[in-house]
Amino acid sequence: MNYLYNIKTLLNKTKLVLLLFLVLNLVLKYFFLVSIPLDGDEPFSVFFSQVSYSELFEMIKTENNPPLHFILLNIWTKLFGISELSVRFPSYLFSCFTVIYIYLIGSKFFSKQVAISSAVFFTFSSMNMLFSHEARVYAIFGFLTAATFYYFLICLSNKNKFNSFVKLILCNSFIIFAHFFGFFVIFIQVIVLAILYYNKIAKTKKFIYSYLSVLIIYSPYLVIFIQRFFQSASKGTWISPPNDISALYFMLWKFCNAPAITVLLIVIMLFALFLFLFKQKNKQINFQTITVLVWSLFPFFFMYAISYKVPMYLDRYLVYVSIGFYLLFSISIHYLTKTLQYKYINILTWTTLFLYCISLNPLIEKDKRKSKEYALKIKEIKSMNPNTVVIISPNYAFRTLSYYYNKSYFTDYKNSVKLLNNEIIFPVNSINEVPPSLLKNNPDIVFIDNWAAIVDSNLTIEKYINQLNGNTKIYKFGDVKLTHFTKNTLILPSN
C-alpha cells in the first residue's frame, strides 16, 4: 500500500492541495469567460459602474440591489475599462478563490477527504461556473458565504480569538452589503447558536456583540433595506412561484450538473442520515455538522416554502446554499466509507462524474437573448436605410443594445438615450412614446421585443406594427424577437 501512503502524504500538504485547486479553478473558469456577449442584467451593472460616486450613491437609494458590487465594479472599471473580460474578471477571481475557504472548512473541521470532495463538487459545478462568467454579484456572494462560515466555525471552536470575531464581523457586513439574502446567512448562524447554546446564553455573548457591530456598520443602509423588503413583500417579485414540490429536486439538479448524480446523492444523503441516527444513541452532534446541516437544509426548504408568497426560488439566489450542500454531500459519502482506500476511490469516482457532466461554457446554454447579434442586425438594417425607425422595449434595454451597437454611446452614459434618439432609435415602454410623425413618415420600422410584455402588458407596439399594411420579416435571437416592417419594396437583409 505504498502508493496509498504516498497519496495520503501528498494530500496532507494543505498548502499544496489548496494551490492545485486554485490553479485548477483559474484555468477551467478562464475558458469561455468572454465567449458570450454581455446580456441580461450585466449591461445594467456595467452601465452604472461608469457613474460618479455621487451619482452612484443616489442610484443606490432606489436600487433593488445592495451597493457592494456596484462600488467594486465602479473602482475596477475606472482602472481596467469596460471590456467583457474586464467587467467579468472580478466574478472570475472571487469564484476561483471561494474554493480555498471550502477546502479549509472541510480540512479543519471534518477531514482531508471531505475537503477534497467538497472542493471537487464546487470546482466542477456548472452552476458556479456560470456565476464566475457573469458580471454580477453572485460569485462574490458565494465567496463571502464560504468565508463567513469558515470564521463562524473558528469562533465556535476553542480558538475563538478576537481577530477571528473581527473577520466574522467584516464578512457578515460585506455579505449583507453584497446581497439582501446575506441576512439568511446571518440568520443561519443565529439558528446554529440557538441549537448549540439554547440553555447557555452566556456563551453567545461575543456573537451577540459581533451581530450588533454588523448592524451598526449596516445602519446607514438600513432604511433602504427596509423599504426594499416591504416593497417586495407587497408587490411581489418578477419570479414565478414554484409549480410544485419538484422544484426542490430541480434545484438540486442545478447544484449537481446532471439528474443521475442528483438522484444518487439524494439516496446517499438519506442513507447516511438514517445510519447516523441509528448509531447515535444519545450522542451529541458536533457543532460543525450542525452548522452544515442548517446551512444547507434550512434555507433550501424555507426559501421554497415562502416562495409561494414571495417568489425567490432561483438558482442564483441559492448560490450560498449550494456550497453548504457540497460539504453535506462530502460528509455523507465519506461517512459511509470507513477505509482510507475506498475514501480515495470515492473522490476519484465523484471527480469523474462531475467532470464528465460539467459545462465549461454554461452561459452558451443560458444565453437566450444574443444581444451582440441583434445589435449587429440593427447596424446592417441601418446601413441600408439610416432613416429606419428602431423601437426597443423595455426602455432599459437600451444599455444592452448600445454596448454593442455603439460603445461610445454606452460610455457617454448621461447622453446614451439622446444619442440613440439622434439615430432614430427609441427605447420605450409603449408605442405612445415614439414621435407619431416619425412613424407616419418613415417607410421602415424595426421593433426589438426584449420581453416588452413586462412593461407593455397591452402589447401596444406589437399591435401597431401588426395593423400596418406592408412587408414584415421576423428574426429570432434567442428570447428576443426582431420585427422588420417595410412599406415599400426594399430588399430586406438576409439572415
Secondary structure as GFF3:
##gff-version 3
##sequence-region A 1 495
A	DSSP	alpha_helix	2	11	.	.	.	ID=ss1
A	DSSP	alpha_helix	14	30	.	.	.	ID=ss2
A	DSSP	alpha_helix	42	48	.	.	.	ID=ss3
A	DSSP	alpha_helix	53	60	.	.	.	ID=ss4
A	DSSP	alpha_helix	68	80	.	.	.	ID=ss5
A	DSSP	alpha_helix	84	109	.	.	.	ID=ss6
A	DSSP	alpha_helix	112	123	.	.	.	ID=ss7
A	DSSP	alpha_helix	126	132	.	.	.	ID=ss8
A	DSSP	alpha_helix	138	156	.	.	.	ID=ss9
A	DSSP	alpha_helix	162	178	.	.	.	ID=ss10
A	DSSP	alpha_helix	182	197	.	.	.	ID=ss11
A	DSSP	three_ten_helix	201	204	.	.	.	ID=ss12
A	DSSP	alpha_helix	205	235	.	.	.	ID=ss13
A	DSSP	alpha_helix	246	256	.	.	.	ID=ss14
A	DSSP	alpha_helix	259	280	.	.	.	ID=ss15
A	DSSP	alpha_helix	287	306	.	.	.	ID=ss16
A	DSSP	three_ten_helix	315	318	.	.	.	ID=ss17
A	DSSP	alpha_helix	319	335	.	.	.	ID=ss18
A	DSSP	alpha_helix	340	357	.	.	.	ID=ss19
A	DSSP	alpha_helix	362	366	.	.	.	ID=ss20
A	DSSP	alpha_helix	371	384	.	.	.	ID=ss21
A	DSSP	beta_strand	389	393	.	.	.	ID=ss22
A	DSSP	three_ten_helix	395	397	.	.	.	ID=ss23
A	DSSP	alpha_helix	398	405	.	.	.	ID=ss24
A	DSSP	alpha_helix	407	411	.	.	.	ID=ss25
A	DSSP	alpha_helix	416	422	.	.	.	ID=ss26
A	DSSP	beta_strand	425	427	.	.	.	ID=ss27
A	DSSP	three_ten_helix	431	433	.	.	.	ID=ss28
A	DSSP	alpha_helix	436	441	.	.	.	ID=ss29
A	DSSP	beta_strand	444	449	.	.	.	ID=ss30
A	DSSP	three_ten_helix	452	454	.	.	.	ID=ss31
A	DSSP	alpha_helix	460	466	.	.	.	ID=ss32
A	DSSP	beta_strand	471	477	.	.	.	ID=ss33
A	DSSP	beta_strand	480	486	.	.	.	ID=ss34
###
